[in-house]
Amino acid sequence: MTTAEAAEAVERDTVVVLPVGAFEQHGPAMPLATDTIRADALAERVAAALPDRVVIGPSLPVGISPHHLAFPGTVTLRPTTFITVLREYVDSLAGHGWRRILVITGHGGNNAALGVLAQDLVHDRPDLEFAWTPVTALAPQAVAELGVSEVHGHCGEAETAQMLHVAPQLVRRDLLAPGTARLDQLDPLARLARTAGQPTMALRYDRLSANGVLGDPRHVDAEDGRAIIDAATQRVVDFVTGWLAT
């Protein structure tokens, strides 16, 4: 978009979608930018479905990833830095007249900081409407249908399937390998931290998995990823449509 086109988009009362991700290890088979690639892909599909009502702002390609720093290539921001940068994105856009902003995060490590930013904006910018969402959590049924491992998540079945759909050329299929897939493969503290329905504890991923993978990504394909991305796209499109009607 040019600056003139941006001005026209403001006049149409569009929602700005900001994709945010991470630059961190994704096992032996997927790129460091996996989370940003997935967030960008979902943003593009939402914008294509609502071409006159949604515009895409700049991605934030590095997120909050200290738990992955044992693996080479990982780059992280501190939570305060992440919040500050994204807040300045939002303030800049609001200065031009946008009032509805949606963040799509491909990285779960950003979630807590996004919740903090949302509360800060409620306090400081009551003129704004700010929403955020992860990607995979929007499609629980599609993920369940993958037959995921007892322990699953980071660069496991769901993330790998999405990448096989949106960026298959970046997945080293010959290097796909299982990681930690069962609770009994974890030491006692890691097992406690990964058990649902208990207090949350942050652990480094090298304590959870020797290769950085949670689950077994070898048995998914691009159609599995399409089901997740399609379901997530529809959920966001429905939300934005209702939002614009308010």
N, C-alpha and C positions, 0 to 999 in steps of 0.2 A: 504494500500500500504506500502511496505517497502521502504527504502531509495533507493535501487537499482531500484525498479520499478518506483519511482519518477524520477530518472535520465533518464530512458528510455522514460518516458512521456514527459520530456523536449525535448528530441531529436525528438519526433514525432510532435513537435510544437502544443501541446494541449492548449486548453483554460482552465484556472482554474476558476471554479465557486465557489464563496464564498456565502453561505447562511447567511443572517443576519436577526434577528428578534427582539423580545422584551420579557420581562418578566413582564407582567402587567395584570391587571384585564380584564377578558373577560366575565363579567356578571356572573350570578349564575350557568351557565350550562357548561362552557368551561374552559379548563385549562389556567393557567397563561402563559404557553409556546406556546399558539396557534400560534402566528406569526412566531416563529422559526420552529415549526412543519410544517407549510404550506410552508415556504421557503425551508426547507430540502426536502420536498416531491417533489416540482417542480424541484429542482436541481437533485434529483435522477432520475426523469423521463427524464430529458434532457440528463443526462449522459448515461442512458440506451439506448436512441435513437441514440446517437453518441459515442459508446463505445471506439473508438480509437482516438477520437478527443477532448473529454472533460474529465477532472478529477475534483473531488470535493475536495476543501480545507476545512479547519476547519470552523465550524459555529461560528458566534458571537451571543450568545444567549440572550444578554441584549442590549437593544437599548435606544432610547431617549424617555422617558415616563413621564416627570414631570406632564403632564396634567392628569395622572391617579393616582397620589400619594394619593388621598383621599380614595382610595380603598385598603384594606389590601392585602399584598403579592406583590404589585408592587415594582419593583426595576428599577432604572434608572441610566443611565450615562449622564453626561453633554455632550452637543454636541462636545465640544473640546476634551473630553476624547474619545468619540466614534470615532471621526475622527483620533485621534492619534493611537488608537489601530488598527483600520482598515488599516491605512497607514503603520503601522509596519508589519501587515500581508502582504500587497502588497510588501513592500520593501524586506521582507525576501524571498518571492517567486521570485521576480525579481532578487535577488542575485544568485539564482540557475539557472536562464536562461529563466524563463517564461516571455513572453512579452504581452500576451493577458489575461486579467482578467475581469470576469463578476461577479458583485454582484447582487444577487437576494434578495430583501428585502420583508419580509412579513408584515412589519410595516410601515405605511405611515409617522409616526413621524420621521423616519430616512431619508426621501427624501431630505429635505433641506441640511442636513449635507453631504449626498452623492453627491449632486451637488457641494458643496464647495470642497470636496475632489477631485472630477473630475477636477475642475479648478486648484487646487494646483498641481495635477499630470501633467496636460498640461504644467504648468510652470516649474516644477522641474524635471519631468521625461519624456521628449519628446520621449524617447526610448520605452515607454510603450503605450499600447492601453487599456484603461480602460472604461468599460461600466457598467451600472447598470439599474435595472428595478424593479418596484413593481410586485406583483403577480396579484391581482384582476384586475388592470387596463388593463392588457393584454387581457382581455376577456369581452369587454363591451357588446357585443351582448348577450352572455350567461347570463350576469348579468341582462340585461334588460328583458330577457325572464322570469326571476323569478317573475316579477310583484312586484318589491320592493316598500317599503313604501315611502311616500313623504320625510320623514327624514329617512335615512338609512346609514349604514356604519359599525361602530365598533360593532363586534359580532352580527350583524344583519343577514339578509338573506344570503348574499354572503359568508361571513366568516363561518357561521354555516354550510352551504351546503358543503363548501370545507372540513371542519373538519369531517362531516358525511361520506365523501368519503375517506379521507386519514387516519383518525384515529377515526373511529366510537366508539371504546371502551373507548375513553376519553371524549365523550360528554354525559352529564347527561340529557338524553332526557326528563325525567320527570320534570326537572327543567327549561326547555326552557320557556322563558317568553318574552312578548313584552316589549320594553322600550319606549323611545320617538319616535313616528312614524309620527307625524304631526307637522308642523311649529307652529300651534296655541297652542301646548303644551309647547312651549319655552317662557321664559321671553323675553322682547323686545331686550335686548342686545344679548342674545343667538340666537334669531331669525335673527337678523341682521348678526351675524357672520356666520350663516349657509345658508344664501341666496346666491345663485350662482351669479357670474358676478360682485362681489363687492370686495373691498379690503379685504385681509385676516386678521383675528384676531384669536389669540390663546386663548382658554378658557379651564378651568379645566373641566373634564368630569362629575364631580358631579354637575356642573351647567347645563350640557346638559341633564343628565339622572340620575334618582335616583338609578337605578340598573346597570348603566354602559352600557346599550344596546341602540343602535340606530337602530330602525326598529322592525320587528316582525319575529323572526327566527322559529316560530312554524310550518310554512307551507312549508318548503323546505325539500328535502331529499338527499340521497347520489347520486342519478343520476343527480340532479341539480349541485352538487359539481363536479361530474365527467365532466360535460360539461364545467365548468369553468376551471378546471385543464387541461383537454385535449386541450382546445383552447389556454391556456397560454403556455402549453408545445410546441405546434406546432409553436406558434409565436417565442419562444426563439430558437427552433431548426432551423427554417428558418433563423433567424438572424445570429446564429452562423455559419451555413453553408455558408451564403454569406460572413460573416466576414473572414472565413478561406480561401475563394477563392480570397480575395483581396491581 
